[in-house]
């Protein structure tokens, strides 16, 4: 099949392009720039890919004519403006941006941008691939990177009502690629190297996304305390989560919850008492989780690690693509960690 990709020049888009090139069910990848007026050689902007493809001018009719589906790997606010013809024609879309993840008022509050029309939002499927299937969906909102790591860490506890829902604290850390390609003062090498920086404290746009999805399992969950730290490395997210266990919760109950939730999951590995590190997932679509109940404080600590550009973006987009078209769950995702 032929697939379109809008936004190959960003980090998430370029990683997605690489995955699509190796996908066994993809015959051709057509590239488009959402503000492109004339064709541009890909090697002018991404010479390291060593491809002679071109980034074509954006035209929704041309995309639908020459492709079987399209990915958008664009900045927030772009698909709000561009999604209409695809939705109205029931043309399959997987959107890596945040535009269609939240209710309109929540999106505008946290993203400071106009939201998509409510009737369009109603047609979007939130594609947390380890819990919901994109089969039969025409518009998939791919989850955010912090949201993926955090929801996967907390899901077994929230689903099984093992914790005080008002006690969740998340200390999440990310490499600089999570901030995108555009340089800022905080992501300048001289600032990030040999440094740790908190940013968007209580303001990160993935907070309402996490709460929204956790509330689907426990409507009594009111909020989370969520802090983000910028790490002096390129890729990876580590979410360290803490929650107060209910009085009757035992180690066995916690272990059973994680085991039942992820025993048949291709891409999530959860282990009691063994906490993961970033290097074991960088370059893969895996989410590795370690958890432990502290018998003294009765707090549960859960540590979740992902590659933010794969499981947190392009890799999960491929999972949703595989579900949408009923391909093998791991098609195009047979990846190994970057070593050493």
Secondary structure by P-SEA (a helix, b strand, c coil): cbbbbcccccaaaaaaaaaaaacccccbbbbbbccccbbbbccccccccccccccccccaaaaaacccbbbbccccccccccaaaaaaaccbbbbccccccccaaaaaaacccccccaaaaaacccccccccccccccccccccaaaaaaaaacaaaaaaccccccbbbbbccccccccccccccccccccccccccccccccccaaaaaaaaaaaacccccccbbbbbbcccccbbbbbbbbbccccccaaaaaaaaaaaccccccccccccccccccccccccbbbbbbbbcccccbbbbbbbccccccccaaaaaaaaaaaaccccccccccccccc
